[in-house]
Amino acid sequence: MKNRVERREYGVERERGGFGAKMRRRKEKKDDVLSGRMRKKTCRLCEEKIVNLDYKDFRRLERLVSERGKIHSRRVTGACAKHQRKVEAAVKKARYLALLPFLKQ
């Protein structure tokens, strides 16, 4: 009865034991992990060498906002962290000045 492994939900295995019981993740098959990968998006704003993102350039900002008016995440847009912060500030300023709507219905 030495360190029996107990299966729990969400693919986590837990060794039975006392105080020092370990939690570890079950390894997935390589086929599952590699099949859904896409190549990394490059930052469009870095490629265009944009230093200051202007809030008045609402055509560019419209591409970074969803059809419901939400700001797309970095994962969706492919923007780097520096430019994503500038996008957020520019979109919020454009919304305040009524160049972009807060909500689209």
N, C-alpha and C positions, 0 to 999 in steps of 0.2 A: 504494500500500500504506500509506495514511495512516490510522492509528487504526481498524483493523478492529474490529468489535464481536463478541465471542465470547459465545455463550449458554451459561450454566451451569444446573445444576439449581436448583430452588426459585425460579424466576422472577427470578434476578439476572443482570444483564448486566455484562460486564467488558470495558472497552476494552483492546485489546492495546496494549502499549507497554512502556516501560522502567520506571523507578523510580516515576514519578508516575501509574501507571495508576489509573483511577477505577472505583469500584464504584457502581452505581446500581440502584435497583429499577425493574422494569417497572411502568408504571401500569396499574391494573385499570380495567375499564369501570365507569362510574357505576352502571349497573343492578345489577351484582354487589354493589357496596359498599352501596348504599342499600336494597336489598330486604330484608336481614336485620336491619335496625335496629329496636330496640324503644325505647320511651320510658324515660327514666331513672327508676329506682325511688327513692322518697323514703324517708328513714329513719323507720321506724315508731316507734322510740323517741323521736325528736325530735318527731314529731307528737303523741305522748302526753305530751310534756314530762316524761320520766323522767330525773331527775338521777342517782339511785343505783339501779343494777340489783341487786336483792336475790337472793342465791344461794338463798334459801328459796322463792322464787317459781318452783318447778320447772315449773309449767304453761307459763309464758312461755318458759322455757329449753328445754323440750322441742321447741318450734316452731323453735328455732334450731340444733337438733342433728338429724343425719340418722338414718334408721332403723337404721343400723349403729353409731351412737354418735359419729360424727365431727361436729365443729363446722363448720357451713356457712360458706362464705366470704362476704365482703362483697358480691361480685357476685351471689350467690344470694339472700342475705337483704335486700340493699338498705340495710344499716346504714351509717352514717357511720363514719369511722375512730375517732372518740372512743368511740362506743358499741360498736364491734366489740371494742375492747380491754377494755371493761367486760364484754362478753358472755363473752369468753375467760376472764377472771378468775373470773366468777361460775360458769361451767360447771365449771371446774377445781375450785373450792371445793365445789360441789355434788357432784361426783364423789367427792371426798375424804371427804365426810361421808355418802356412800351415798344421796344423794337422787336422783342420776342414775347410771345404770350406765356403766362404762367401755366395755363392749362389749355389743351386743345381737346375739343369734344367732337 
